[in-house]
Structure formats: structure tokens, C-alpha cells
Amino acid sequence: MDRKRRRLVQALGAGSTLALAGCGGGSSSSPTPVNTPTPNQPEVPDEPDALPTASFLHGVASGDPLSDRVILWTRVTPDLGNGEDVAVAVTVASDPAMQQIVATYAATATAAADYCVKVDASGLQADRWYYYQFAVANRTSAVGRTRTFPASDRFIVRARFPVGSCSNYPNGFFSVYRAVANHPDLDFVLHLGDYIYEYGAGEYGDFPDRDPLPAHEMVSLSDYRQRHAQYKTDQDLQAIHQQFPMIAVWDDHESSNDSYRDGAENHQPLTEGDWETRKQIAQQAYFEWLPIRPREPGNHSVIYRRFQFGDLLDLTMLDTRLEGRDEQLTIPADPARNDEDRHLISAEQMDFLLDSLSASTSQWRFIGQQVMFAQLNIAELPSLSEDQAQLRGNLSAINMDQWDGYAADRLKILNHIDDNNIDNVVILTGDIHTSWASEIYRNPGSLLGDLFDKPLAAELVTPAVTSPGFPEGAAEVAGVLIPVVNPHIRYVEAKSRGFILVDVDRQRTQGEFYYAQSIESFDLRGQIDTSKTKVVAVKSGDSRIVEDLPPSRPRTLRTAVFHPPVPNSDEVMS
């Protein structure tokens, strides 16, 4: 096979035992920077008839930024079949040319870890942009850009970050990722789950030349690793990772559809084995392939955690999927959803969340999580015509998977917010492939109820990267009818793919819904349909949704000039 084809085979793990190993625990790094780093050697061109010693076909990534460190990630693709450990040097610099070196780290890529490298780059300064690069001998990766967060006691005026979820590879191009990567002035990326999907070819999406690998549903460890590897060869996904650190959390499709603590809708024990084994495999692969910091070494089951961006905002990330969720109810609006013994998160995670809310001294408190928090009343929808009947079916299908199916847990959170006079709470949500902006009350079911009170929080639900929303007809009806009987839901867009740009300052949090021009045209990747843009905001001290505001202004000088983005590597197949 020719060299280009052979390198793609390596990248996807096909025809090789390399795909059977993982990407995390086998690598190691020095805990502190080396004071006298050696500059990387210049890249040597490939020999025309020989594989390089190592390549970096899956790009670079960073994530989980703190005030003094950030996770740096790559996967080394060595010459097939050698099975030897590979020494990897990691360089961090203050300039994109990688000349002003501030730290170096050492790591080892091993066959047992699929030659992936994950370095917790410590000893960095707070609130700084950095550039990083991996090297194996005379081979270097693309340069990535990342940053540390401001210290928690520092006064911060503004932050900007996008929110996205639900990126199904066989549904189309990752145009949304490209659009985000084209923004030069963001602080980080928030991904709320469904980073990958578990289905086999033709089961959920059939876009040309984007069949999932492996072709069957993911079940084994090698399956999950190969699927992650395929995603990481996508140019647009590589671009977003290359430009910004990512804070991510899983949802159901990183394991299996509608998963919960003890099972999943799309898991059959008789043919697919023990659920606990499959869940642990999926969690392991996720920690291997994402730039995420485990709470403790080797612990892949706990993903809820907290971040602070100066004194402007803190971000509590929840796991509403695998850690404590009881099985979903099968009947919409089943009275059992109010049972105090039904839980979406464990008691430990609930305590973590409530303690985080109470302890916060930030101007804003964000909660990043997977499933819709706001109440959704579908029982009182007006009569639907025959061609609109799918609306009720779509809503019913998702209802009990959301916080509506675990009402006692939601009420406990709302009571805590109210009883402790906690304000400026904004919930950020993914999962349902559609866009929502809602005010959060204890009981919004009546216009004569809590709606005369100040909302306890606000919720912004991000559209999908590629996964489908409501069908034509039902989508348009949803946007009109749902707010009629759900007046706390101020905005619904039920079919377009896109992301939310969250712009935060001391006075307000603004959510800007941007939608891709196309996920089907390669040439339109990254372009925004400006006619669909929707801007909402909540003011400090008042969580009511304000609509139809102008978009925020970019921070051109802060990042594009002083901390410029790096050229996108677009070298997946080169």
C-alpha cells in the first residue's frame, strides 16, 4: 500500500495490535518543568519509501486548565510492529514559534498504552497563554495553543467560551468545530458529552465516506479505542483541540444510548456481556483519549469536578449519566418520577454540587451537565394536526431521561439555591440536539405561580454539532407551541446544528446561539448562518431571560494579537 494509505491505517488502528492498548496510564511525565530545556530539532522530511520513526496523526489537545497547570495530550504513531517504548519530549513556550521556551517535560509512549501521551504540565503561571509541542527524536507534532486559568482570588472582567455537544461522525462534517476554531479570542471550550457515538455503520447516520470504525457497535475496549482514534483524525476536531483547552464530560453515547448506573437501553447482556465491564471499558477509553485529569491516578469512574476562572466564574461539572443515575422510567410523566428514592446523581455528587454552590465566592456559578434541567410540560400542548404529531413523540421520548424523570433531586438543588440566597446560577446543558433558553422555577406550571417570583437560575441548552434534531415540520411547531404552555421556556430552536458562545462579564451572562451554514458541504465548513443567530442574556442578580440582544464584541487585542492562534495542521493524511 502507498505511504499515505499506510499512515491512515496506522492512525485508525486497523490491521495492527496497537488498537488493542490504551492511551492513558502507561505514559509518564516529570511533575515539574526542567530548567534547562533543549530546543526541538527541526523536522526532517519523510523518506519517500519509508515510514517515519514516529508521526502525530491524531493531532494535539489540551484540557482541564487550572491556575498552574494544564493537561497536554497527543498520540504517537510509531513504525508498525516494533513494540518498543518511545521517549517523548514535550516543550512549552510563550510564543507560537516555540522559541521562548518556559518548560520541558519528559514522557514515555508505550505499546501497552497505544503510544498515547498525557502530561499534566505543572509549574506554569496563572492566566497565561502558552504554546506546546511534542517531539520524538527529530519528528515534531503540530504546535498547540493552551492557557492556564486566573487564580481564584484575581478580579476578572470578562470570559468567553463556547458550549457544544453531540458530535456524531456519520451525520456529516464537524463544521461547528471549525466555526469555533475560527474564533481567536475564546478562553476554553466546554464539551457536554456525546463526543463519540457507539452505533455501527448505518444505524445512526449514513453520510458518504464517514462510516464509523469499527463498522459494528462498540462493545470491546479495542472498539472504543478505534472509534476515538477515528474521531481524532477529523481535521475540524483537531482544529478545535489545537486552539483551546477543553473541559469535557461524557454523556450516554460514550458508552451506550440512554445509559444509567446499572445498564443502558442499547445494551443487551445476553449478546454484549456484562454492563459493568462495558461501562468501565468505555470510561477507560474516554480518559485515555480525552485531555482530562483523573481525580486520582487510575480512577476512571469519577468525572465530576470544579474549575474557577478568577473571581468571575466557577464551573461545576456533573456526571448525570453513569455515576448515580437510576434506570429511566418508561412512561412519560409517571408519578414515580417524584419519588425521593429515585436519583439522577449519587448522594456524594449531590453533596459535592451543593457544597460548591455554597462555597462559591465568584460573581457567576455555572453548572455543566448533560440532560435538560428545566421542566417540560407536554400534556397541555394544543391539539396537533396529523403532520405535527411527531412533536409529541419526540418530546415524550426524551422526557424521562431528563431531570423531569428525577424531580426530587432537582427540587433539592432548587431548595438549596433558594434557602441559601445563591444567585447568578446558570446551567449549561447538552444531549437533546436542540436549542433552549429557560428560566428555572420550582413550579413553573402555572402563570399564577412562581412566575411572579424571581427565577432561581437560568438554563442554556446547546444545539448539536451534527446529531439530528426534530424533523421538518415538528421543529417549527415546537418553537411556537412549547413556550405557550411552558412560559419559563423563552427560546426553542429544534433542528439546526451549532453551538452557544457564552460571554460573561460582571453585569451579565450572554448566550449567543450560532448555527452552521451546512454540515453537508465540505466547502462551507466553519461558516455561520447569521440569519439564525439568537442572543439571550441574564443580568447579575436577576435570572430572567432577556432576548434579542446584539452579539458581543470579540477581544481581538487580548488573544488574536498578543496570543495569536496557531496555524491549523490539516495534515491527517499527509
MITIBA-880627 format. One line per field, with one value per residue (C-alpha): residue number from 1; x, y, z; residue in one letter. Coordinates in steps of 0.5 Angstrom, whole numbers, plus 500, padded with zeros to 3 digits. Layout:
N
n (NUM,...)
c1 (X,...)
c2 (Y,...)
c3 (Z,...)
res (a,...)
# end
This chain:
574
n (1,2,3,4,5,6,7,8,9,10,11,12,13,14,15,16,17,18,19,20,21,22,23,24,25,26,27,28,29,30,31,32,33,34,35,36,37,38,39,40,41,42,43,44,45,46,47,48,49,50,51,52,53,54,55,56,57,58,59,60,61,62,63,64,65,66,67,68,69,70,71,72,73,74,75,76,77,78,79,80,81,82,83,84,85,86,87,88,89,90,91,92,93,94,95,96,97,98,99,100,101,102,103,104,105,106,107,108,109,110,111,112,113,114,115,116,117,118,119,120,121,122,123,124,125,126,127,128,129,130,131,132,133,134,135,136,137,138,139,140,141,142,143,144,145,146,147,148,149,150,151,152,153,154,155,156,157,158,159,160,161,162,163,164,165,166,167,168,169,170,171,172,173,174,175,176,177,178,179,180,181,182,183,184,185,186,187,188,189,190,191,192,193,194,195,196,197,198,199,200,201,202,203,204,205,206,207,208,209,210,211,212,213,214,215,216,217,218,219,220,221,222,223,224,225,226,227,228,229,230,231,232,233,234,235,236,237,238,239,240,241,242,243,244,245,246,247,248,249,250,251,252,253,254,255,256,257,258,259,260,261,262,263,264,265,266,267,268,269,270,271,272,273,274,275,276,277,278,279,280,281,282,283,284,285,286,287,288,289,290,291,292,293,294,295,296,297,298,299,300,301,302,303,304,305,306,307,308,309,310,311,312,313,314,315,316,317,318,319,320,321,322,323,324,325,326,327,328,329,330,331,332,333,334,335,336,337,338,339,340,341,342,343,344,345,346,347,348,349,350,351,352,353,354,355,356,357,358,359,360,361,362,363,364,365,366,367,368,369,370,371,372,373,374,375,376,377,378,379,380,381,382,383,384,385,386,387,388,389,390,391,392,393,394,395,396,397,398,399,400,401,402,403,404,405,406,407,408,409,410,411,412,413,414,415,416,417,418,419,420,421,422,423,424,425,426,427,428,429,430,431,432,433,434,435,436,437,438,439,440,441,442,443,444,445,446,447,448,449,450,451,452,453,454,455,456,457,458,459,460,461,462,463,464,465,466,467,468,469,470,471,472,473,474,475,476,477,478,479,480,481,482,483,484,485,486,487,488,489,490,491,492,493,494,495,496,497,498,499,500,501,502,503,504,505,506,507,508,509,510,511,512,513,514,515,516,517,518,519,520,521,522,523,524,525,526,527,528,529,530,531,532,533,534,535,536,537,538,539,540,541,542,543,544,545,546,547,548,549,550,551,552,553,554,555,556,557,558,559,560,561,562,563,564,565,566,567,568,569,570,571,572,573,574)
c1 (500,502,505,499,494,499,499,492,491,496,492,486,489,487,491,495,495,496,489,488,492,490,492,493,496,502,505,509,512,516,512,516,519,526,530,535,531,534,530,527,531,528,523,526,522,519,523,519,519,520,516,518,520,514,508,503,497,492,494,495,490,490,485,483,486,488,492,498,498,494,494,497,496,498,498,505,504,511,513,509,511,517,514,519,518,518,521,517,520,514,516,512,514,511,511,508,515,517,523,521,521,519,519,520,517,519,514,514,510,509,506,501,498,498,503,499,502,498,502,500,504,505,509,506,504,497,493,498,497,502,504,506,509,511,517,520,527,527,520,515,508,504,504,498,496,493,492,492,486,487,488,481,482,484,479,477,473,471,471,469,468,464,459,458,456,453,458,456,461,457,452,456,462,464,463,461,468,471,467,469,477,476,474,481,479,476,479,477,472,466,464,458,458,457,464,463,457,457,453,455,455,448,445,445,447,450,454,458,465,464,462,464,470,470,464,460,457,463,463,470,476,479,472,472,479,479,473,476,482,478,475,482,483,478,481,476,476,484,483,479,483,489,487,484,484,478,474,469,465,462,454,451,454,461,458,451,445,441,446,445,449,447,445,443,438,442,446,444,447,446,450,454,456,457,454,459,465,463,462,469,472,468,471,478,478,475,480,485,483,481,485,482,485,483,481,486,491,488,481,476,469,469,469,465,470,470,474,475,476,479,473,469,466,467,464,462,462,457,456,449,449,454,456,449,443,437,434,430,422,419,412,412,410,410,408,414,419,417,420,425,429,430,436,440,446,449,449,456,456,450,454,459,455,451,458,461,455,455,463,463,465,465,461,458,456,456,454,456,452,448,441,435,434,428,421,418,410,408,401,398,400,395,392,396,395,397,403,405,404,412,413,409,413,420,418,416,422,427,423,424,432,432,431,424,425,428,424,426,434,432,428,433,438,433,431,439,440,433,435,442,440,445,444,447,447,447,446,449,446,447,444,438,441,436,437,433,434,430,428,428,423,421,414,413,407,402,402,400,405,413,413,412,418,425,428,432,437,437,439,442,442,447,445,448,455,452,447,440,434,427,424,422,415,416,422,418,412,416,419,412,408,413,413,406,405,412,413,419,422,424,427,427,430,429,433,439,447,451,454,453,458,458,460,461,462,461,454,451,452,450,449,450,447,450,448,453,451,452,454,454,458,466,467,462,465,466,461,456,448,448,440,439,443,440,442,440,442,441,443,447,442,436,436,430,432,433,432,434,441,447,452,458,465,471,477,482,487,488,488,489,495,498,497,495,492,497,496,491,495,490,496,492,493,500)
c2 (500,507,511,516,510,506,512,513,505,507,513,508,502,498,492,493,490,498,499,494,498,505,512,514,510,508,515,518,526,529,533,540,543,542,549,548,545,543,546,541,539,541,537,532,531,524,519,517,510,509,510,516,514,517,521,525,523,525,532,535,537,540,541,542,548,550,557,553,547,544,537,536,530,527,520,518,513,509,505,499,493,495,494,499,505,511,517,524,531,536,543,549,556,563,564,560,560,556,560,563,556,556,549,542,535,528,522,515,513,505,500,498,505,505,510,516,521,525,530,535,541,544,550,555,562,564,567,566,563,558,554,547,541,534,531,524,525,529,529,534,535,541,547,547,553,553,557,557,560,566,565,564,571,575,580,579,583,578,571,568,560,556,550,544,537,531,530,524,523,519,525,530,534,538,545,547,545,549,555,555,554,560,565,567,570,564,562,555,550,547,540,537,530,525,527,520,515,508,506,501,503,505,505,513,517,515,521,519,517,518,511,509,505,499,498,495,498,499,494,492,496,496,498,504,506,505,510,515,514,515,522,525,524,529,536,540,536,537,544,546,542,545,552,552,548,543,542,536,531,524,523,517,515,515,508,507,510,512,509,509,507,499,499,502,502,500,494,487,483,476,478,484,482,485,492,494,491,495,502,501,500,506,510,508,509,516,518,515,519,526,531,530,530,524,526,520,516,510,513,513,513,520,525,531,537,544,550,557,563,568,571,572,565,558,552,545,539,534,527,526,519,514,515,515,515,510,507,512,511,508,512,520,524,517,520,515,521,525,519,522,515,516,519,522,523,520,523,524,528,532,534,536,540,544,545,548,553,555,556,560,567,568,573,567,560,555,548,544,538,533,533,538,541,546,543,541,540,537,534,541,542,544,539,538,536,530,532,535,529,528,533,530,523,527,530,524,520,525,527,522,522,529,532,531,524,525,531,530,531,537,540,539,543,549,549,550,555,559,557,560,566,564,568,568,561,559,551,549,543,539,532,533,536,543,550,552,558,558,561,556,556,551,550,554,550,556,563,565,561,562,566,572,571,572,566,561,560,560,555,555,548,548,545,539,539,534,530,531,535,535,533,538,541,539,543,549,548,546,553,556,552,549,557,557,552,553,560,559,557,563,560,554,552,545,543,547,545,550,552,557,562,565,572,573,580,583,585,579,573,573,566,567,561,561,556,552,554,547,540,537,542,541,548,551,548,553,558,561,562,569,570,565,568,568,572,572,574,574,580,579,579,577,570,573,571,578,577,579,583,585,580,581,584,580,581,582,585,580,574,575,580,578,571,569,562,557,555,549,543,540,534,528,525,528)
c3 (500,499,504,505,506,511,515,515,517,523,525,526,529,523,522,528,535,537,537,543,548,551,551,559,564,561,560,565,566,570,575,575,569,567,568,562,556,550,544,539,533,526,523,517,511,510,506,500,501,509,515,519,526,529,527,530,526,532,533,540,545,552,558,565,566,573,575,575,570,564,561,555,550,544,541,538,532,531,526,526,529,533,540,544,548,545,549,548,550,551,550,553,550,551,543,537,534,540,541,548,552,559,561,558,561,559,558,555,550,551,547,553,552,545,545,547,552,557,561,567,565,572,575,570,571,572,567,561,554,552,546,546,542,543,540,538,536,530,529,532,533,531,535,540,544,551,557,565,569,573,580,584,588,582,580,573,568,562,560,553,552,547,549,545,545,541,535,531,526,521,521,517,517,524,521,528,531,525,527,534,532,528,534,536,543,547,554,553,550,554,551,555,552,546,544,540,539,540,534,528,521,518,525,526,520,514,511,505,507,514,516,523,525,527,523,529,535,540,546,547,549,542,539,544,542,535,535,539,534,528,531,533,525,523,521,524,531,531,530,536,540,537,539,546,552,553,559,558,561,558,557,554,548,550,553,550,549,555,560,567,573,572,565,558,553,548,552,551,557,553,547,549,556,563,563,569,565,558,563,566,559,556,562,561,554,555,560,555,549,552,555,562,569,574,581,583,579,575,577,571,574,578,573,577,578,579,576,578,573,577,582,575,575,577,574,577,572,574,572,571,567,569,577,581,576,577,571,567,568,561,562,561,567,571,578,581,578,584,589,594,593,585,584,578,582,588,595,594,588,591,597,592,588,594,597,591,590,598,598,591,592,585,581,577,578,572,572,566,566,561,561,561,568,566,567,560,560,554,557,556,549,544,539,534,527,524,520,527,531,531,536,542,540,540,547,550,548,552,558,563,561,564,570,570,571,578,580,588,586,582,588,593,589,588,595,597,592,595,602,602,597,592,586,579,577,570,568,561,558,552,550,546,540,540,543,549,554,560,567,573,578,583,580,573,571,572,570,577,581,582,575,579,583,581,578,582,576,568,563,556,552,547,540,537,533,528,531,528,532,531,524,519,521,528,529,527,531,537,537,537,542,547,550,550,556,558,559,563,557,553,547,543,536,535,529,527,529,532,539,544,545,553,554,561,565,572,570,565,562,555,551,543,539,533,527,522,515,513,516,509,505,505,503,508,514,519,516,520,518,521,520,525,531,537,543,550,557,564,569,575,581,576,572,568,560,556,549,542,544,540,540,544,541,540,544,539,542,548,544,537,537,544,544,537,535,531,524,524,522,517,516,518,511,509)
res (m,d,r,k,r,r,r,l,v,q,a,l,g,a,g,s,t,l,a,l,a,g,c,g,g,g,s,s,s,s,p,t,p,v,n,t,p,t,p,n,q,p,e,v,p,d,e,p,d,a,l,p,t,a,s,f,l,h,g,v,a,s,g,d,p,l,s,d,r,v,i,l,w,t,r,v,t,p,d,l,g,n,g,e,d,v,a,v,a,v,t,v,a,s,d,p,a,m,q,q,i,v,a,t,y,a,a,t,a,t,a,a,a,d,y,c,v,k,v,d,a,s,g,l,q,a,d,r,w,y,y,y,q,f,a,v,a,n,r,t,s,a,v,g,r,t,r,t,f,p,a,s,d,r,f,i,v,r,a,r,f,p,v,g,s,c,s,n,y,p,n,g,f,f,s,v,y,r,a,v,a,n,h,p,d,l,d,f,v,l,h,l,g,d,y,i,y,e,y,g,a,g,e,y,g,d,f,p,d,r,d,p,l,p,a,h,e,m,v,s,l,s,d,y,r,q,r,h,a,q,y,k,t,d,q,d,l,q,a,i,h,q,q,f,p,m,i,a,v,w,d,d,h,e,s,s,n,d,s,y,r,d,g,a,e,n,h,q,p,l,t,e,g,d,w,e,t,r,k,q,i,a,q,q,a,y,f,e,w,l,p,i,r,p,r,e,p,g,n,h,s,v,i,y,r,r,f,q,f,g,d,l,l,d,l,t,m,l,d,t,r,l,e,g,r,d,e,q,l,t,i,p,a,d,p,a,r,n,d,e,d,r,h,l,i,s,a,e,q,m,d,f,l,l,d,s,l,s,a,s,t,s,q,w,r,f,i,g,q,q,v,m,f,a,q,l,n,i,a,e,l,p,s,l,s,e,d,q,a,q,l,r,g,n,l,s,a,i,n,m,d,q,w,d,g,y,a,a,d,r,l,k,i,l,n,h,i,d,d,n,n,i,d,n,v,v,i,l,t,g,d,i,h,t,s,w,a,s,e,i,y,r,n,p,g,s,l,l,g,d,l,f,d,k,p,l,a,a,e,l,v,t,p,a,v,t,s,p,g,f,p,e,g,a,a,e,v,a,g,v,l,i,p,v,v,n,p,h,i,r,y,v,e,a,k,s,r,g,f,i,l,v,d,v,d,r,q,r,t,q,g,e,f,y,y,a,q,s,i,e,s,f,d,l,r,g,q,i,d,t,s,k,t,k,v,v,a,v,k,s,g,d,s,r,i,v,e,d,l,p,p,s,r,p,r,t,l,r,t,a,v,f,h,p,p,v,p,n,s,d,e,v,m,s)
# end
